Amino acid sequence: MKADALASEAVAEPNGRWPARLELGFSPRRDRTELVRRRRSGPLGIQRPFFPEGDTCHVYLLHPPGGVAGGDDLDVRVTTDPSARALITTPGATKFYRTRGPHATVRQTLEVGNGSVLEWLPQENIFFPGADANVATEIHLRGSARIAAWEIQCLGRPVIGERFEDGALDARLDLRRDGRPILRERLRVAGAGILDGASGLRGYPVSATLLMTAADAAFLSKARGIAEPGADQQRVHGITLIEDVAVVRALADSTTSVRRLFGTLWQTWRREVIGRSACTPRIWAT
């Protein structure tokens, strides 16, 4: 069954916003999960679905302009029907560019159906100095839905010593099950004060969160054991359990350090909770 598709060109609204929308729906069909619903408008799309492990549908989100500018308004909505399995990532980092005009907005809404598994693993967001962005991710779990999801925010380009001293970021992460809130987080950055404060980012340019559901105390202990030995000095992190959600928070000097940690923990979650080995997206190696 092919996905329904609706596409149109991006058109600026009277208020100067440049909207783009993408809706994806996944449903089990015979021996694998298929992308059965796809609606888009503006510069948001996907590559064709991949099935490197048989039943799980792998999808790469695409934003052809190559970066998010002031006035961009991106809205991504993903729905998995009961018992579906999907993995979503991006071909590369998402760059947020300097703006002197309106702020950029990115909304991501994930509806995970009862008994389904969604892996939301986008590559990092990079905020150039002078960027002004609101990024909000809402995750709605139904019944026994399971998810592994990460958000990696990089303020400036640390590889060249660039700091996010000019600009603003308002990043929100909201996790709910059957309408009941489990976790709500917010990172607000405006100016250099929060970058270096002990109650802020402590001088680290990278802030990241990983969520893994259906976890228990045994998984938490295993995750902590994996993360602690040989931890490099470029990163600080903590792992906690909120109900059945393992929450990993990290501050780091580079996205490489965070990706290494999160990748290892995701692979462990795959094996211990989902009962299968991790199938790393090929695009990460390019």
Long-range contacts (C-beta under 8 A, 24 or more apart in sequence): 1-29, 1-34, 1-36, 3-34, 3-35, 3-36, 3-37, 3-38, 4-36, 4-37, 4-38, 4-39, 5-38, 5-39, 5-40, 6-39, 6-40, 6-41, 7-40, 7-41, 7-45, 8-41, 8-42, 9-42, 10-41, 10-42, 10-43, 11-42, 12-71, 15-102, 16-71, 16-101, 16-102, 17-71, 17-72, 17-73, 17-102, 17-105, 18-42, 18-69, 18-71, 18-72, 18-73, 19-73, 19-74, 19-75, 20-44, 20-63, 20-72, 20-73, 20-74, 20-75, 21-74, 21-75, 21-76, 21-77, 22-46, 22-61, 22-75, 22-76, 22-77, 23-77, 23-78, 23-79, 24-59, 24-76, 24-77, 24-78, 24-79, 24-88, 25-78, 25-79, 25-80, 25-81, 26-57, 26-78, 26-79, 26-80, 26-81, 26-84, 26-85, 26-86, 26-116, 27-80, 27-81, 27-84, 28-81, 28-82, 28-83, 28-84, 28-85, 31-55, 32-56, 32-57, 33-57, 33-80, 33-84, 33-85, 33-86, 35-59, 36-81, 37-79, 44-74, 44-76, 47-91, 50-282, 52-279, 52-282, 53-276, 53-279, 55-85, 56-85, 56-86, 56-87, 56-117, 56-279, 57-84, 57-85, 57-86, 57-87, 58-86, 58-87, 58-88, 58-89, 58-279, 58-281, 59-86, 59-87, 59-88, 59-89, 60-88, 60-89, 60-90, 60-91, 60-281, 60-283, 61-88, 61-89, 61-90, 61-122, 62-90, 62-91, 63-94, 66-95, 67-94, 67-95, 67-96, 67-97, 68-94, 68-95, 68-96, 68-97, 68-104, 68-106, 68-133, 69-97, 69-99, 69-104, 70-97, 70-98, 70-99, 70-100, 70-101, 70-102, 70-103, 70-104, 70-132, 71-99, 71-101, 71-102, 71-104, 72-104, 72-105, 72-106, 73-104, 73-105, 74-104, 74-105, 74-106, 74-107, 75-107, 75-109, 76-106, 76-107, 76-108, 76-109, 77-108, 77-109, 77-111, 78-108, 78-109, 78-110, 78-111, 78-118, 78-120, 79-111, 79-113, 80-111, 80-112, 80-113, 80-116, 80-117, 80-118, 80-145, 81-113, 81-116, 82-113, 82-114, 82-115, 82-116, 82-142, 82-143, 83-113, 83-114, 83-115, 83-116, 84-113, 84-116, 84-117, 85-116, 85-117, 85-118, 86-116, 86-117, 86-118, 86-119, 87-118, 87-119, 87-121, 87-279, 87-281, 88-118, 88-119, 88-120, 88-121, 88-122, 89-121, 89-122, 89-123, 89-281, 89-283, 89-284, 90-122, 90-123, 90-283, 91-123, 91-283, 91-286, 92-123, 93-123, 93-124, 93-125, 93-126, 93-154, 93-255, 94-122, 94-123, 94-124, 94-125, 94-126, 95-125, 95-126, 95-128, 96-125, 96-126, 96-127, 96-128, 96-131, 96-133, 97-128, 97-130, 97-131, 98-128, 98-129, 98-130, 98-131, 98-167, 99-130, 99-131, 99-132, 100-130, 102-132, 103-132, 103-133, 103-134, 103-168, 104-131, 104-132, 104-133, 104-134, 105-133, 105-134, 105-135, 106-133, 106-134, 106-135, 106-136, 107-136, 107-138, 108-135, 108-136, 108-137, 108-138, 109-137, 109-138, 109-140, 110-137, 110-138, 110-139, 110-140, 110-147, 110-149, 111-140, 111-142, 112-139, 112-140, 112-141, 112-142, 112-145, 112-146, 112-147, 113-142, 113-143, 113-145, 114-142, 114-143, 114-144, 114-145, 115-143, 115-144, 115-145, 116-145, 116-146, 117-145, 117-146, 117-147, 117-274, 118-145, 118-146, 118-147, 118-148, 118-149, 119-147, 119-148, 119-149, 119-266, 120-147, 120-148, 120-149, 120-150, 121-148, 121-149, 121-150, 121-266, 121-281, 122-150, 122-151, 122-152, 123-152, 123-284, 124-152, 124-153, 124-154, 124-206, 124-208, 124-255, 124-258, 124-259, 125-151, 125-152, 125-153, 125-154, 126-154, 126-157, 127-153, 127-154, 127-155, 127-156, 127-164, 127-167, 127-169, 128-156, 128-157, 128-162, 128-167, 129-156, 129-162, 129-163, 129-164, 129-165, 129-166, 129-167, 130-166, 130-167, 131-164, 131-167, 131-168, 131-169, 132-167, 132-168, 132-169, 133-168, 133-169, 133-170, 133-171, 134-170, 134-171, 135-169, 135-170, 135-171, 135-172, 136-171, 136-172, 136-173, 136-174, 137-172, 137-173, 137-174, 138-174, 138-176, 139-173, 139-174, 139-175, 139-176, 139-211, 140-176, 140-177, 140-179, 141-175, 141-176, 141-177, 141-178, 141-213, 142-177, 142-178, 143-178, 144-214, 145-177, 145-213, 146-213, 146-214, 146-273, 146-274, 147-211, 147-212, 147-213, 148-210, 148-211, 148-212, 148-213, 148-266, 148-269, 148-270, 149-210, 149-211, 150-208, 150-209, 150-210, 150-211, 150-262, 150-266, 151-208, 151-209, 152-206, 152-208, 152-255, 152-258, 152-259, 152-262, 153-187, 153-206, 153-207, 153-208, 154-205, 154-206, 154-255, 155-189, 155-195, 155-201, 155-205, 155-206, 155-207, 156-205, 158-205, 158-206, 158-253, 158-254, 159-254, 163-192, 163-195, 163-205, 164-189, 164-195, 164-205, 165-191, 165-192, 165-195, 166-191, 173-209, 175-211, 175-245, 182-242, 182-243, 182-245, 183-211, 183-242, 183-245, 183-247, 185-209, 201-251, 202-236, 202-251, 204-235, 204-236, 204-251, 204-252, 204-253, 205-252, 205-253, 206-250, 206-251, 206-252, 206-253, 206-254, 206-255, 206-257, 206-258, 207-250, 207-251, 208-249, 208-250, 208-251, 208-252, 208-258, 208-262, 209-247, 209-248, 209-249, 209-250, 210-246, 210-247, 210-248, 210-250, 210-262, 210-265, 210-266, 211-245, 211-246, 211-247, 211-248, 212-245, 212-246, 212-248, 212-265, 212-266, 212-269, 212-273, 213-244, 213-245, 213-246, 214-244, 214-273, 215-241, 215-244, 215-245, 215-246, 215-269, 215-273, 216-241, 216-244, 217-241, 219-246, 219-268, 219-269, 219-272, 219-273, 220-246, 222-268, 222-272, 223-248, 223-265, 223-268, 223-269, 226-264, 226-265, 226-268, 227-261, 227-264, 227-265, 232-257, 235-261, 237-261
